[in-house]
Amino acid sequence: MRPLHFLLDLLYPSKCPFCGRVLERGEEGWCASCQEELPWTEPGDGKEVEGCDACLSPLWYRDGAREGMHRYKFGGGRGHAQLFGHLMAQCLGDRWAQPLDLITWAPLHPKRRKKRGYDQAELLARRVGELSGLPVAGTLEKVRATATQSQTGEDEARRANVQGAYRALPGLDLTGKRVALIDDVATSGATLSECAAALRQAGAASVVGLTFARAR
């Protein structure tokens, strides 16, 4: 290990994004305990989302997965996209056998992206594309600022919150394309459904949703 790296490790030790514990020697990216104890989904646990052929997620949105996502979105932990995207790419490869042409994401409204400094779904999409070898492109825009879905309440309110909030980019032609749509968390599925509808209006032949975690 080079002296500079050794010093940085002493000053800023790597921590597990899920539990926040300082990683021990031999642990990389996340701790051994979380690898075993995180709330993993099973292959048959797919969520039904209107407009999507399937909705896949490696984790349930609770316990360490919820804490990790909060660190990623609200704690400035943009580097967590590397590990989280890896888990998502692995889930996609294991549970979706049909060919895909493109990876895209459910975008933030420009004001929220500016405030946060990054679009968490875009970073996840780019990591999934890097690992899967599929092209990644922005296809959608959020044209109306909405309340945070996690603070909106019941499913009906969540659907109303995002209705008409997304549209395909001008001139977008996805005729016949098979698209993977990335978002961070699926709760009611309302955001994915709205985005999938816009993608299909642009000609997408199929849309599979892929999120880091989902609510039961």
Buried (B, 14 or more C-beta within 10 A) or exposed (E): EEEEEEEEEEEEEBBBBBBEEEBEEEBEBBBEBBEEEBBBBEEEBBBEBEBBBBBBBBBBBEBBBBBBBEBBBEBEBBEBBBBBBBBBBBBBEEBBEEEBBBBBBBBBBEEBBEEBEBBBBBBBBBBBBBBBEBEBBEBBBBEEEBEEBBEBEEEEEBBEBBEEBBBBEEEBEBEEBBBBBBBBBBBBBBBBBBBBBBBBEBBBBBBBBBBBBBBE
